[in-house]
Amino acid sequence: MLSSSEIRQQFVDFFCKKHGHTNIASSPVVPLNDPTLLFANAGMNQFKPYFLGTEKPPVVRVANTQKCIRAGGKHNDLDDVGRDTYHHTFFEMLGNWSFGDYFKKDAIAWAWELLTEVWKLDPTRLHVTVFEGDPANGIPRDDEAAGFWKAVGVPEERIHLGNKKDNFWEMGNTGPCGPCTEIHIDRTPDKSGGPLVNGGTDKVIEIWNLVFIQFNRNEDQSLTPLPAQHVDTGMGFERICSVVQGKSSNYDTDVFTPLFEAIQKVTLCDRPYGGDLNDLKDTAYRVIADHIRTLTFALTDGATIGNVGRDYVLKRILRRAERYGYQVLGTNEPFLYRLVDTVVEHFGAAFPELKKNPHKVKDQIRDEEAAFLRTLRRGITLFNRIAAQMKDEGRTQVSGKEAFKLHDTYGVIIDITLQMAQEQGLTVDVPGFEEEMKIAQDGARAGGKKFAVTAVKGDLPPTDDAPKYDAAVVDATVLGWVVDNEVVRTGALKAGDSAALLLDRTNFYAEQGGQVGDTGTIDRPGTAGAEFEVEDTQRLGETVLHVGALLAGELKVGDRVTLQQTTTRRIDVMRNHTATHLLNLALREVLGHHVEQKGSLVDEEKTRFDFSHDKPVTAEELREIERRVNRQVVLDQVVTAQTMPLAQAKGLPGVRAVFGEKYPDPVRVVMIGAEAPEKVTQDMSVEFCGGTHLPRTGTIGYFKIVSQEGVAKGIRRITAVTGKPAYEDVQTRSAIVDELAGTFQCRPDELPTRVGALQEQLKAAQAQLKKAVAAALTGVVDELIASAPDVGGSKVVVAKLPDGASNETVRTQIDRVKQKCGSAFVVFGWSEGPESAFLIAALTPDLVKKGLKAGDVVKQVAPVIGGGGGGKPEQAQAGGKEPAKLPEALQKADRLGRDLLAK
């Protein structure tokens, strides 16, 4: 039997060695260049620019296996994973592509050859579908594909017609599209599954989809033939492994069996995976095996676990797996991180990037697991309390507010709430929960809308932007403009109109690589002149769009115009961009070579740089980073930009590139301190970069870090300023120091000593206050003991303690009550602020032996103060947000104590 590794390799070898394809490595599952995607979810994602015509493909035949994740957005398979045998959040997509080269005949013949001759699948079990046609849109039936299937030996009775939903592929509402043909395999014992094709059954399943991109969908929804026809095929790796290996489930293949063995080992589950769809433990095995693959690949490719976008999707995935391990397999400590090594060992040969930093992946997962286990335990307790209260009230639906509280306060994601509710025969108001989420998120959204270049409809002319690096002024010809996302080439643009101007050439830099676009003016000289103000510059493919408004006159296609950048702004941007490169170098020198750029924003005001580092940068480290950058500024190093072959650029000493970014060949390299590539040394800043830079570092003037913060687990952000803003920041800080020195009546260099002495005085005063409060409490508690009623031979000591009480002092007084009373029921309440109420219940050992539990006491009393809690039988604590209701809560506690002791 072929192993999964052999199946993967045979696919690549078949197309690359036998049929002249190039094996292009899988793109990262984190799509850095496509903001429309949370994750790479199909093999064609990285080739989308070739289909759209915005980039020219370097080769015309490609084959590979693409890492994919479908767990958010339109392709949301997360809820199904583990409950069946074929859904996955992470999967591999085997594919072969033709960009204007071969078409239907070869694609069909090669697919048949691989399946029946290389993998020896029974041809009598294979069925195919072809597009039935769409008369309303003028699309004929795909008889061409059907004919090619007949030519390779597929009889007519196994060629089925498919509708537009199943057999016509479209990239979007407009753009490239075309019919597809699918290959299905009949798994019925007697090969009688023909009528079940496209029937949604696991008896006959699709194994390969061949898409023939031959039309363009226009704005009016009509179709026109494309000048170049493309092929895009996709075959799920896990599914084809189950077919070739003769397994009934993807999870029964050797893709997953090593993971199942590791799961049993780390969770100490009492039995191995059994493959039962109706068994909760087997479901847990499937969930955990799938989810650890997703987490390992995503974190390796630069994702993080957090609260927004793809980061939140990964948090959901981790927490779902953790809950199955905790509640089903019985593990009570972090375990997922221990499975990472198995993923690396099993998939590292095919995806060597997994071997790069597995310890960092494990650290992220372990930290998140530990944090979630704490909240999960509290959340499960709260949910059980909600469920019990619902049953008392006759309710069967968890409200949106309750579900949101579980999510927002305790980290219990909605998936887990839904599962716990289902287990207790309850439902959840999901729309209500989503509304609460929306209310919470609306306040966090910031930033205005920019001109949406991706929404532009119509053909865009290419722009010669070669002058963008050197020329402050250039002349150009108007080719048209974009208004309301439509390309316009007729009429005139009039004063007051907003548009994106299209020119044959430009010296404006379009927003790219974290650097903002240029601003400036575009004028038509003369007595009847025109003035267009450029507010932003953006790029779509090979076209530069000058976004702004016509202030005076009018412009027509063919007009000659003069472009003038806002020079001072551009220099400020260049100053910050060159400083960013020096910062990147200094970070690696000071913090270590593990530092990788994770994002940046360079504008005229600042540079904002995100990088990988798993702890805050210390004040001393920040000073050293600043010192190193400013040393390069003082040295006035030369800044050289040169375009060279990608292979040569990658060989330069110390060269840096953004992980996962796709670079052109040749590529532009910016070198600081070297006038030519052969003079580059390991300690210089050398980066792939298409941005604008200063000619020398001295023009930066001064570099000052103004803040550092964490933006996600393992990701830090430094914000810095240069030039005049940096000088002003230093002046402001100096003024603050002078003012403080005046207040303390000391020299600036004496401030740390004076502040330290003040802190010591404050600590001493706080200690004295603590003693005074403890003494006062002792007096209060002594009076409570003296006046406490005796019920059944035990004292009932229940009271609200005065302000100034703390957890520590209250516990001390409880010990005194127990010691003095011998047998006592004690509940103390106190407040530590306007929204902070606390309760502690305590019982002496004799009452615990009678079956009384302090935890039960706080569970009944805590809801009065808007909170909850728990603890051990002898002592338990609760917290709430309504201190005004402490008297009511304590009255309830007093009644409860008297009732319990009287029984």
Secondary structure, DSSP 8 states (H G I E B T S, - for coil): ---HHHHHHHHHHIIIIIS--EE-----SS-TT-TT-SS--STTGGGHHHHHTSS--S-SEEEEEEEEE-EETTEE-GGGTTTSSS--SEEEEEEEEEESS--HHHHHHHHHHIIIIIS---GGGEEEEEE--BGGGTB---HHHHHHHHHTT--GGGEEEE-HHHHEEESSSSEEEEEEEEEEEE-STTS--GGGTTSS-TTEEEEEEEEEEEEEE-TTS-EEEEEEEEEEEEEEHHHHHHHHTT-SSGGGSTTTHHHHHHHHHHHT-SS-----TT-HHHHHHHHHHHHHHHHHHHHHTT---SSSHHHHHHHHHHHHHHHHHHHTS---S--GGGGHHHHHHHHTTT-GGGGT-HHHHHHHHHHHHHHHHHHHHHHHHHHHHHHHHHHHHT--EE-HHHHHHHHHHH---HHHHHHHHHHTT-EE-HHHHHHHHHHHHHTT--------GGG-BS-----B-GGGGT-SEEEEEEEEEEETTEEE-SS-EETT-EEEEEESB-----SBTTB----EEEEE-STT-EEEEEEEEEEETTEEEEEEEEEESEE-TT-EEEEEE-HHHHHHHHHHHHHHHHHHHHHHHHH-TT--EEEEEE-SS-EEEEEE-SS---HHHHHHHHHHHHHHHHTT-BEEEEEE-HHHHHTSTTEE--TT----SSEEEEEES-SSGGG--TTSEEEE--S---SBGGGG--EEEEEEEEEETTEEEEEEEEHHHHHHHHHHHHHHHHHHHHHHTS-GGGHHHHHHHHHHHHHHHHHHHHHHHHHHHHHHHHHHHHH--EETTEEEEEEE--TT--HHHHHHHHHHHHHHHSSEEEEEEEEEETTEEEEEEEE-HHHHHTT--HHHHHHHHGGGGT-EEEE-SSEEEEEES-GGGHHHHHHHHHHHHHHHHH-
